[in-house]
Amino acid sequence: MLRVNGELVDQELVEESFHRVKTAEEQKLQASCCERDPEFYEIAEQEVTDSILIAQEAEKRFTEIPEAELKENLKKLIDTYREHGASWEMLEAQRDLMRHEVAASLRMDKLLKDILGDDDQVSDAEVTEFYENHRDEYRTPAEVHSLHLMKTLNENVRAEEVFSKMCELRREGMAGIDFAELAKAETEKSTGEIDLGWITLDRPANPFEATLFSMQLGEISPVIVYEHAMHLVKVIERKEEAVAGIDEVREELEERALGKKRRQALQELAKGLRETAVIEKVEDES
């Protein structure tokens, strides 16, 4: 277990941080990273230690919170819980805990103002930089709405015969015969469903999606061989990829950029506090 400046750290906080760090890394790599558990634990312990150091510094600088300020913010918190259906009995039972949380939050707000001063805001340049660095997060991928005709491949049919039939159906569709009617009459999909709805381009290396998203509106695809079947699709609607303009998401960008600025300020503070902190690993005293 960790002890930071004499304060014993709840091991559950380290475990929660560890699982969050590990999950985020595995999602990014799309692979299990069990062999890196010691590294993730080290990161988790540092994160928790930094949060304790920051909380200790906030309490040191702002030991007393004005009662009026505390009551005002506690009332806001209670009102929020009430809006979400919390009972008075539950809130009364949790009042001391909520009061403690409100006080801690106010101390953190005051600490940030103490650190950043007049710089507790973001400029247009900072918002623009954040937008450029996170542009992909505001990208709406391309989507296609299509109709689908499928014939299965198995040991009871010759692939050449299925392919010949699909080519014939494609020619009929291109000659003007209603593709929806062809699909309804000819598809071998177990549900009989011919409308694929809107599909988002998620896997450009997938042969079905690659063909579908390379087609023009109204076009009928060549025969696609995929997952033990042959397919024909017709694009009936398209939505092209788009990126939200900076002014469309400015409010969110300002909030996120300021949040990042505040986190960086707290990280710098924690880095300095570590230099004089007493951080120990101790045996579980329970």
C-alpha positions in Angstrom: 0.0 0.0 0.0 1.0 3.6 -0.4 1.4 6.3 2.2 1.7 9.9 1.1 2.9 12.4 3.6 1.6 10.2 6.3 -1.8 9.6 4.7 -2.6 6.0 3.9 -4.0 5.6 0.4 -7.1 3.4 -0.2 -5.8 0.5 -2.3 -9.1 0.5 -4.2 -8.2 3.9 -5.7 -5.0 2.3 -7.2 -6.9 -0.7 -8.5 -9.5 1.5 -10.2 -6.8 3.6 -11.8 -4.9 0.5 -12.9 -7.9 -1.0 -14.6 -8.7 2.3 -16.3 -5.1 2.7 -17.6 -4.9 -0.9 -18.8 -8.3 -0.9 -20.5 -7.5 2.4 -22.3 -4.2 1.0 -23.6 -5.7 -2.4 -24.7 -8.5 -0.5 -26.5 -5.9 1.6 -28.3 -3.8 -1.4 -29.3 -6.8 -3.8 -29.8 -4.8 -6.4 -27.9 -4.3 -7.8 -24.4 -1.4 -6.3 -22.5 -1.1 -8.5 -19.4 2.7 -8.6 -19.7 2.6 -4.8 -19.1 0.7 -5.0 -15.8 3.7 -3.8 -13.7 4.0 -0.8 -15.9 0.3 0.0 -15.6 0.4 -0.4 -11.8 3.3 2.1 -11.7 1.3 4.6 -13.7 -1.7 4.0 -11.5 0.2 4.5 -8.3 1.7 7.8 -9.7 -1.7 9.1 -10.8 -3.2 8.3 -7.3 -0.2 9.8 -5.5 -0.4 13.0 -7.6 -4.1 13.3 -6.9 -3.4 12.9 -3.1 -0.6 15.5 -3.2 -2.8 18.0 -5.0 -5.7 17.4 -2.6 -3.3 17.9 0.4 -2.0 21.1 -1.1 -5.5 22.4 -1.7 -6.5 21.7 1.9 -3.2 23.3 3.1 -3.8 26.5 1.2 -7.6 26.7 1.8 -8.2 25.0 5.2 -11.4 26.9 5.9 -14.1 27.3 3.3 -16.6 30.2 4.1 -19.8 28.6 5.4 -22.0 30.7 3.2 -20.1 29.5 0.1 -20.3 25.9 1.3 -24.1 26.0 2.0 -24.8 27.6 -1.4 -22.9 24.9 -3.3 -24.3 22.1 -1.1 -27.8 23.3 -1.9 -27.0 23.2 -5.6 -25.8 19.6 -5.3 -28.9 18.6 -3.3 -31.2 20.2 -5.9 -29.4 18.3 -8.7 -29.9 15.0 -6.9 -33.5 15.9 -6.2 -34.1 16.6 -9.9 -32.8 13.0 -10.6 -35.3 11.5 -8.1 -33.2 11.2 -4.9 -35.3 11.0 -1.7 -34.9 13.4 1.2 -34.1 10.5 3.4 -31.2 9.4 1.3 -29.9 12.9 0.9 -30.1 13.5 4.7 -28.2 10.3 5.3 -25.5 11.4 2.9 -25.3 15.1 3.9 -22.0 14.9 5.8 -20.4 13.0 2.8 -21.8 15.5 0.3 -20.6 18.4 2.5 -17.1 17.0 2.5 -17.2 16.5 -1.3 -18.5 20.1 -1.9 -15.7 21.4 0.3 -13.1 19.4 -1.6 -14.4 20.6 -4.9 -14.4 24.3 -3.8 -10.8 23.9 -2.5 -9.8 22.5 -5.9 -11.5 25.4 -7.7 -9.7 27.9 -5.5 -6.4 26.0 -6.0 -6.7 26.3 -9.8 -7.5 30.0 -9.6 -4.5 30.4 -7.3 -2.2 28.6 -9.8 -3.5 30.0 -13.0 -4.7 33.4 -11.9 -5.9 35.5 -14.8 -4.8 32.7 -17.2 -7.7 30.5 -16.2 -9.2 30.9 -19.6 -8.3 29.9 -23.2 -7.5 32.2 -26.1 -8.8 31.8 -29.7 -5.3 30.6 -30.6 -5.5 27.9 -27.9 -8.9 26.8 -29.1 -7.8 26.6 -32.7 -4.7 24.6 -31.7 -6.9 22.2 -29.7 -9.3 21.8 -32.6 -6.5 21.0 -35.1 -5.0 18.4 -32.7 -8.4 16.7 -32.2 -9.9 17.3 -35.7 -10.6 13.6 -36.2 -12.9 13.5 -33.1 -15.2 15.9 -34.9 -15.3 13.9 -38.1 -18.6 12.3 -39.2 -17.7 9.2 -41.3 -19.3 8.5 -44.6 -22.5 6.5 -44.6 -24.3 4.5 -47.3 -27.9 3.3 -47.5 -28.2 0.3 -49.8 -30.4 -2.6 -51.0 -29.0 -6.1 -50.8 -29.4 -9.4 -52.8 -27.5 -12.4 -51.5 -27.1 -16.0 -52.7 -25.3 -18.6 -50.5 -22.4 -20.8 -51.5 -22.4 -24.4 -50.2 -21.5 -27.9 -51.2 -24.9 -28.3 -52.9 -24.4 -25.6 -55.5 -21.7 -24.9 -58.1 -20.0 -21.5 -57.5 -19.9 -21.0 -61.3 -23.7 -21.4 -61.5 -24.3 -18.9 -58.6 -21.9 -16.4 -60.1 -23.6 -16.7 -63.6 -27.0 -16.1 -62.0 -25.8 -13.1 -60.0 -24.3 -11.6 -63.2 -27.6 -12.1 -65.0 -29.5 -10.4 -62.1 -27.0 -7.5 -62.2 -27.6 -7.1 -65.9 -31.3 -7.0 -65.4 -31.0 -4.4 -62.7 -28.8 -2.2 -64.9 -31.2 -2.6 -67.8 -33.9 -0.9 -65.7 -35.7 -3.7 -63.8 -36.5 -2.6 -60.3 -33.6 -3.9 -58.1 -35.8 -4.0 -55.0 -38.2 -6.4 -56.8 -35.3 -8.5 -58.0 -33.9 -8.7 -54.6 -37.2 -9.6 -52.9 -37.7 -12.4 -55.4 -34.2 -13.8 -55.5 -32.4 -13.2 -52.2 -31.5 -16.2 -50.1 -31.0 -14.3 -46.9 -32.9 -16.3 -44.2 -34.8 -13.2 -43.0 -35.7 -12.1 -46.6 -34.5 -8.7 -45.6 -33.2 -6.6 -48.6 -32.7 -3.2 -46.9 -29.3 -2.9 -45.2 -30.2 0.5 -43.8 -27.4 3.0 -43.1 -23.9 1.6 -42.9 -20.9 3.5 -41.6 -17.5 3.1 -43.1 -15.7 1.4 -40.2 -13.6 -1.2 -42.1 -12.2 0.0 -45.4 -10.1 -3.2 -45.7 -13.3 -5.3 -45.6 -14.1 -6.3 -49.2 -17.8 -5.7 -48.8 -17.5 -2.3 -47.3 -14.7 -1.3 -49.7 -16.9 -2.1 -52.7 -20.0 -0.5 -51.2 -18.3 2.8 -50.3 -16.6 3.0 -53.7 -19.9 3.1 -55.5 -21.9 6.0 -56.8 -25.5 6.8 -55.9 -27.9 4.5 -57.9 -25.1 2.2 -58.9 -25.4 -1.6 -58.7 -22.2 -3.3 -57.5 -20.3 -6.1 -59.3 -20.7 -9.5 -57.7 -19.0 -9.4 -54.2 -17.8 -12.8 -52.8 -17.8 -12.5 -49.1 -18.5 -14.9 -46.1 -19.6 -18.0 -48.0 -22.0 -16.0 -50.2 -22.3 -13.8 -53.3 -23.8 -10.4 -53.0 -25.2 -7.6 -55.1 -25.9 -4.2 -53.5 -27.4 -1.0 -54.9 -26.7 2.4 -53.3 -29.9 4.3 -52.8 -28.6 7.1 -50.5 -25.2 8.5 -49.5 -23.9 10.8 -46.8 -20.4 12.0 -47.4 -17.7 12.3 -44.7 -17.8 15.6 -43.0 -15.8 17.5 -40.3 -17.7 19.9 -38.0 -16.4 23.4 -38.5 -14.6 25.1 -35.5 -17.5 27.5 -34.9 -20.0 24.7 -34.8 -18.3 23.1 -31.8 -16.6 26.2 -30.3 -18.3 25.9 -26.9 -17.2 22.3 -26.5 -13.7 23.1 -27.7 -13.3 25.9 -25.2 -14.5 23.7 -22.4 -12.1 20.8 -23.4 -9.2 23.1 -24.0 -9.6 24.8 -20.7 -9.9 21.4 -19.0 -6.6 20.3 -20.6 -4.9 23.5 -19.5 -6.1 23.0 -15.9 -5.0 19.4 -15.9 -1.5 20.4 -17.1 -1.3 23.0 -14.4 -2.2 20.5 -11.7 0.3 18.0 -13.2 3.1 20.6 -13.0 2.1 21.4 -9.4 2.2 17.6 -8.5 5.6 17.3 -10.1 6.9 20.0 -7.8 5.2 18.6 -4.7 6.7 15.2 -5.3 10.2 16.7 -4.8 9.5 17.2 -1.1 6.8 14.6 -0.4 7.3 11.5 1.7 6.0 8.7 -0.4 6.2 5.2 1.1 5.1 1.7 0.3 3.9 0.0 3.4 2.3 -3.3 4.4 -1.5 -3.5 4.6 -2.3 -2.4 8.1 -5.7 -4.0 8.1 
